[in-house]
Amino acid sequence: MTPVSLQITYRKGRPFAAYIYLNRKPGEKSARTESVTHDLLVDFADDGRPLGIEIVTPEAVTLDEVYALFDRLGLGRPSPLDLAPLRAA
């Protein structure tokens, strides 16, 4: 299981975007971003480690898609409780 922190941004009471923060060092910034699908982007560090996952349209992305991305990145899947706010959004 990968420890994550999930942030959801709302506009006019509706989910606008979401970001899943992965393990990153303090002050570490993204060196490049890769588009996985129209709604999923991954930020990578200089050394190629994934730093975070941007969910452009939270209501259009399923948990299965998010879990598949974790698998593709070689990360352990977060617990369903960690991602529960995505379904509430």
Secondary structure in CASP SS format (residue, H / E / C, confidence):
PFRMAT SS
TARGET T0000
AUTHOR 0000-0000-0000
METHOD secondary structure of the structure
MODEL  1
M C 1.00
T C 1.00
P C 1.00
V C 1.00
S E 1.00
L E 1.00
Q E 1.00
I E 1.00
T E 1.00
Y E 1.00
R E 1.00
K C 1.00
G C 1.00
R E 1.00
P E 1.00
F E 1.00
A E 1.00
A E 1.00
Y E 1.00
I E 1.00
Y E 1.00
L C 1.00
N C 1.00
R C 1.00
K C 1.00
P C 1.00
G C 1.00
E C 1.00
K C 1.00
S C 1.00
A C 1.00
R E 1.00
T E 1.00
E E 1.00
S E 1.00
V C 1.00
T C 1.00
H C 1.00
D C 1.00
L E 1.00
L E 1.00
V E 1.00
D E 1.00
F E 1.00
A C 1.00
D C 1.00
D C 1.00
G C 1.00
R C 1.00
P E 1.00
L E 1.00
G E 1.00
I E 1.00
E E 1.00
I E 1.00
V C 1.00
T C 1.00
P H 1.00
E H 1.00
A H 1.00
V C 1.00
T C 1.00
L H 1.00
D H 1.00
E H 1.00
V H 1.00
Y H 1.00
A H 1.00
L H 1.00
F H 1.00
D H 1.00
R H 1.00
L C 1.00
G C 1.00
L C 1.00
G C 1.00
R C 1.00
P C 1.00
S C 1.00
P H 1.00
L H 1.00
D H 1.00
L H 1.00
A H 1.00
P H 1.00
L H 1.00
R H 1.00
A H 1.00
A C 1.00
END
